[in-house]
């Protein structure tokens, strides 16, 4: 209460002093009124300017959002030129570009495999003092991956690991996919698995796309143990494998000396037990593995299963079964499958039919008579 009283007394003293000053100076009252009027006018003008500035900001922000939506829409339709044209139009209208707008444009480039434009936009962001985020870098890496520039894709990842931004599952997926596309080159599958390990050490929550890409890299590199190890790790710890994961692992079983064809058939059963539906690619992968192992009867059985239960076999499935019979020198079975393919209507052109017949007949005309006789006896038995 004392503090309140003293405060009031001091306030009253000040008020009385101001009142006395106003009384002793005849000009204080009118001058104060004029100043108040001027201050009011200034405040009104300031408020008007603030309102105009606020309205302009709202207009520019809305314009920026609309252009960004248009760029994203053009990207989804793979109209990269239109997306870049819109970006140039924004610059011509002096609209300040932000990271989101650049990300939309880089994403449009990635969908059309325009890696040079994507890298150009990424560099332009730095010149404009805009810091690329993980989405910017991931989109640029995807563009490089799809454009066959795997070294550039991995270079971006190295920069991110050293300086940031921290890569995520999409970033690692793009890098691993780049390795998978060149899986036949020396060491690519090892690099893909190494990237997978780095992501796990950084506790990045990897998705099925990353693991499937690594399995594909192992398959193309002819390293079936690595492919199966990754698939089994997914089945035990997640993420749950999809049909693409299984298909890549089955294709890996076709490499080598053909002894692992039975593993491909086992994986085909695992697809069903995982409540997934095998597709035509699944059966082609299993049939190819059987062909490499001279298991022509199993290859024909897979084709018959498709005709009976689906999915409907295509030219690739027939060709895989025919190749399996050719590898085992089963002439009669190969010719029979060739006729079934011709009658199925899957081969429409007369030229294609003729080439198929020449391939089947020519393949076995060059065989030694003893080998042909032996194969016929096997098929009859």
C-alpha positions, 0 to 999 in steps of 0.5 A: 500500500505504501508503494501504491501511495507514493506512486500516486503522490509522484504521479499527482506531483507531476500532474500539478507541475504540468498544470502549472506550466500550462497556466503560466505559459499561454502558448502551451495549450494551443501548441500542444493541440497543434502538435496533437493534430499533426501527430494524429495526421502522421499516425493516420498516414503511417497506418495507411502506408502500413495497410498498403504495405500489408496488402501488397505483401498479401498480394505477392504471397498469394501470387507466389503460392499460385505460381508454385501450384502451377509449377507443381502441376506442370511437373506432375504432367512432366511438362518441364519446359512449362515449369521453367517458363513459369519460373522465368515469368515470376522473375520477370514480374519481380516476384521473390522466389522461395525454397518451396518454389525452387523445390517444385521446379527441381521436382519437375525436372526430376520427373522428366530426367532433366538432370542438367536443369535440376543441378542448375536450379540447385546452384541458382538457389545458392546464388540467391542466398537460399539454402537448399533443404533435403527436398531440394537435394533429394529431387536433384539426386533423383533427376541425376539418377534417372538421367544416368548421372549416378556419379553426380547423384552420389556427389550430392549425397557426399556433400549432404553427409559432410555439410548438410542438410541431413539426408533422409530415406528419399535421399538414400533411396535415390543414391541406392537406385543410382547404384542399382542402375549400374549394378553390373559395374564393378563394386556397385552392389557393394556401394549400394549395401554400404549406403544402406549401412550408413543410413542405418548408422544414422538411424534413418528410417528406411522404406521398402524402396531403399531396400528393394533398390539395394536388392536390385543392385545385388541382383544386377551385380550377380551377388545372390547371397547379398540379395537374399540376405537383404530380403530375409532381413526385411522379412524379419525386421522390416520394412515388409518386402513388396512384390518388387523386393521378391522379384529382384531376389528371385532374379538374383537366384538366376545368376551363377551356375543355375544351382539356386533355381529352387530358391526362386521357387521357394521365394515364389511361395513366400510371396503368397505366404506374405499375402502378396499377389505374384505378378507376371514379372515374378513368374518370369524371374522364377522361370528364368532361374529354372532355365539356368538350372535346366529345370525345364519341367518346373518352368513349364509347370509355372507357365501352366499354373499361370494359364490356369490360375493367373496372372495371364502369361505374356510373351516374356513368360513364354520366352522364359519357358522356351529358353528353359527348354532350349537350355535343357535341349528339350526340342519337342517341348520348346516347339510345343510352347512356341506353337502355343505362343503363336496361337495365343495371339500375343505375337501379332505381326507375321514377321515376329511369328516367322522370326520365332519359328526360325529361332525355334527350328534353327536352334535345334537343326544345329544340334548333333543327332545324338543329342537330339535323340537323347532329348526326345527320349527324355521327353517321352519318358 
